[in-house]
């Protein structure tokens, strides 16, 4: 088997006769080829490697776990020819594995897993020790390389970047090169780049822990495929050509010689072409020249021969192309390669301008590069279209004032990889720093198309979800709103001109209930599929059979269950959705049942009534108050006697994250907050036992799936779990978990018993419960939990961002559920004149009736289309009394859009002219509602305020808005809480109507009073504890909106 280096050349521009010079790029490609090859890999050099691992405190948890797993990926690519050492450092340096032949991989991994996070970052001494280990076994006919992985800045020992980079060159002169791998958001990318370039190694940006294994795989493939070393090229204009060799587009060491350039291009890999771009200027050419010599290329290199020896080789060739008047036919590959190199150079220039505080120049460079791709029509190829989108994104960032730390790292990495490497999996890596939170939201796909953003090989890709589209095709999506794990709805997808990818058309919205399925599927009578959508899909095939065989399953989870059951159906399995089974490190079984509707979010203890520790409600919600107090005591050593005011001061001083982000942090770190029963009843005095009994077999299956997934996991850190049992209800499940442990002996399990904070109050703070859980985590080989994280704890990580979106989605769905029954307080206004003329206005088709409102209601266009489609589908079903337009009008009111709020605000507006644009919609609604099933029993609404003064006994009030009510007293009382000043309304309607059949939330009963209902106050009573009850009777025929 013989190795040869085969050169190729191409010109990016067609040469035609003319009177002006031609600027062109010469693309030189060097490809490793084998002759006389037998089956199997070609010859390679032995690897003499040193792994230097940062174990400073910031690497604790998933970063260090993933780094160790990534080291295992590298180790799997080595064999008996290779030697390896491992050095770990924080402020001290330890040799974990001395330089020795790779013989016992398991022993090396065992030592690696014992590495524990420590203190500060003495990068220089740790790396220097690794270089020393490699130097001990250095060989001329080997790759002598140190791999330095760090997530922070050098803050101990030698920290001067110039000295560190100079020392890298010193080691390179002694035959030891360094590959640097920057991990996370805090390392110094400029320093690591200088170290890699000064020593002849590579540089990688590992944005998230999950990327580490892929990057180590790439570096392993790179090192094991070194086929040519020390490639040096000399480029000179061809004699008499008049060509000027202007520049090399790559990031290789280049020096000028008389009339030309000498380029040191380094190693060439069997798995990766070496591509050089050379910018030249060609003088005007005359007609009829068939082959014009442009550039003379000579090169030298060392070829790796069979047995791992090197053979010196040399070659030369002339770049010559014809001059023709024929229509130009571009060498498309050459144009693409040149464009990639120029884009990478533009990114490097942009960072340079940005660092010099010339943000306008940085913006201009990136916009010009994006425009250049489009002018060459290269944005019809997906990868280059993605490049143009990224350039636009960064140009916008520069225009807005600058880059974040991760943005700068991404640009530097993309520029480096684009100018030094030829691998597609290294091109355009990085998330781009976008967020979907600014988008309008929707819970339904409707007439649109669902797509989702995934992190794929270090890149954010968007792919179709809806049926009818090619799943392997990518979607060219705006970079600014890409966020991993988020689903979107677009109006449509258009196929690109070359038929290889999609482009979105129309509006883009964030989908709050991804892949929801609303069908009458006979195989899903309980409609469970839609409840697991949005992350819980892996649980559906596991739990669905267990749920369906339970007696009376419809009463607990069916679409027609009692309205007093909480949480709302869509949130029942919310706690399971954030992580796959093997990623839950701590499983907490908590409160049972939910103490109040505000806490019925599907996540144990997640009370949705306050978003700031300074809110007075924090001190009143016993469970979360005690949990946070216990976390404060554990982390900061405060005594149990510390009052809530002092706890708030400490939380502010330590910049602790606010309540929603606290839950986000718990989910990100792998804490499953689950109730022993997934549902409860808000009926006063209703027993909890039926719910606990129903969910027990489901929870048993759930726990078994966690243990099963952990035993099968390839990640050692995922094979342990700690169960926290909070209270008697939770501990009733412990025996079943202990029984399941015997079935999965490969899983390391610990149990920590404690009291329930909702039941026991401050007793929960005794015994340092969170310290015990962390000790148990250490015992099962898992990282500890930060139970009281501060701002910035993990703000840039994709997992944290995904969890943030998940928490926001949970809050939005839950608040929508509570909102319409608490809207009564907004009715309190001075007497207003009646709204007349609605019923006299023309009865329009639904799109015409609502169309004029689209400019006034953000996102309404999407909901209009969805409601219109829903109306058409429902009207086609047997037994439907309403027209498609009337159904659409009812449905639109119930959607999660802001429409119902805008409608009711206009109906309460003293300026009655503001209501006129809504007459078309109101005409449809007022026509439809009286035709629905009437209801004359008692209805209820509740609000957490004392409204007795506004509703004097014997008086009359008008509720101008469309008034949503419940037929369950317990549901209304749960909305307003159990303490403080509260008002419960009991309404006797003249004719309320049930809208559940045509509601976007078919799982919940809802009755409405028509707008402008006049209500007589028949009684006002007060009870101890702050509860006031006001009884109202609707006056027949007295509506003020007509």
C-alpha angles and dihedrals in degrees: 000000000000128000120219131177110226116199125206132179139196138173122231094212133053112239114227132171113272149130100253132068118262122226111213142162121231112210114207116191123190114194129186112232131180125218124199087011122178122206114286135044122326125248116294138182121255113259120235101188138175121195113205111192127195108224098173118141095268090064092065118128123000097006093059092039091053092044090056091047090049090052086056089056090054092045091054089061094056129084141181093296091065136078127207140186131184125210122182124195144182114148085324130049127229130181103224095178120012119222105286141139115284102252110129109038093175091057091051092050091048090056091045092054090057092063109113129194117258140163138313130343119270093173097164098054093042093050093042090053089052091051089051091054091052092045090058090068099028114150131184092226097051140073103254104195140158118206109206117194118186137157100194148047121274103261102157131055117356107008104161106116093211092054093046093049090045090054089051088058089047091056091045090057086056093052101263118118128189132221111198124207117193113205125202128336107309107060122106104252095186092056094047092047091051091049092051095046095043091054102037097250133120134263128219134181112215102196098181134018090249090062093059097083093050093049093049088049090054093048090047091052089047095052095044092050100052101138103158129034134197100011108189122181131195115204120194132164113259112259111275093000097114088219118152117212099214109173149337112244094207128083097248129129105270132181131184124243128183102296097351153033137266114213125195102206099175124209128000119213127215089225096049134048118231107231124190126187118205121190112216138172117221119201120233112294131215127225127276103026108141100191122016115192109225112164134013113217124194126173144180130199146152115253120209107234132195110294092033097277123136127236122198113236138178138184145165140200141170125243103223128164134176127254111226142169090208116114109284117258109193122222091235095195091053092049091050095048092048090049092052091051093048092048090053090050090049090054090052091049090049092055090047091053091045092052089051089054091249096130094159090057090048090052092048093051094052094044091049091051091050092047090049091058091051094046089056089047089237092134088081087076109078100227093050091042086056089051090053090049091050092048090052090050093051092044088056090049091053091047090052092054110278153307133308117232093260091047091056092047090050093051093047092048093047091049092049096046092043093054100039110028136054101203120118091210090062096047120102095352119168137076098256093230097260130149134205094207094098093060123098111253135231134180095205135059093209112161091345133091123254118224131169138209117232133179105237119178094334093312131103108236129179118213136179120262102175118090120260097048131097105260093204092056116095126226119232098228132177108270094217094067100038112119125164115252094016121126121210139193119220127183091240148333122238123200116240120248092258092047097237106106143015134249120204120238130201127358125357121214134176111246111226095188105040120204091000112178119206105180140128091241107170089211089060106045093159091050091233095153092074092049094058094046119116101047104335096086094109089059096052099080090043100049103026096076091048093050095046095054092053115106113250092010090154091062092059105034109001122118091250099046122137115287090231091070114100147238104042108263094251090061099045095103097028094119092062098052106076100067139024114251097263093053097064106103098173124032112196118191105200145162121006122216112018105258095215141002092255089063094046095099098125090254117092114251094000100137110188100200100087136034101186132061087223090064111108089228090068090069092049099051100083100196101054092035091058094043092053092044090053089049091051091050092048096047102034104024097238116164120251090246091068110124127231092253092057091046089054090051091051092047089053093045093050090044090235114189116261122253100274092048091046089062089043089055093048092052092045091052092050105260112148109204103198135165119231086233118034094211137035139179124251091204109120109251094007110148119247094209097085090056093045091049093049095050099041096088089043092052090046090056090045092055091046091054090053092051092044093051092047093051090051095046118115090208112089091207089059095057096081133070137179121211117208113200111201111189139337096295090056096044090058085075097051095088092058091051091050089051091051091050089070090058092053106038093164091071118088107223132185128182126209118187122204141153125271112261093213091055103034103033115195092005084080088069093063122099102023093266094182091050088054092051091051091049088052090050091054087050092058094045097255130127121261125257121242098223094187108034122185129225110291093028092139104338098146100046117109092226091055091049091049091051090048090056090047093052090048090051091050091050093048095051093045094046091050088055092052099036106075095050092051096048093095093095090067090064091073104106140124116280111287133199117258121266107237134177099050096111091042093057120096118277101241133190110267097253090050093046095051101029095086089057096058096091091051099049117055112233094006093127091069095047090046090058092044094049091046092053092045091052093052092049094047095044090057092060121096117261097026112143099185129074121247090255093050092049090050090053093054093044093050091057091057099047122110091250122109090252098104090050092050092046094052092043090055092048088055095044112115089218099079092191087074089067096057097085087056095055093095092054094041090051090058093043095048089048093050104042099060088054093060123090110290126228126199101171124105117296128196140210129175137196133180095239139079107252101167095115092056092050108049115183111263093024130115127229135184123224101206098185130071097274118217117205140171129227090217118084090198092058092053093046091050090057094057097045131236102270140045129030111338138164124209117194121205109193128193103201127208088211122347118172132216114233100180093109092062099030127117085228103054091166093070130064113234131175126187137202113217116253117274094029112169113219129192116215103230101171142004121194136172131210133194113274097044101288118142122187120203120190118207133185120202113230111232114241092004102115116142096204111072 
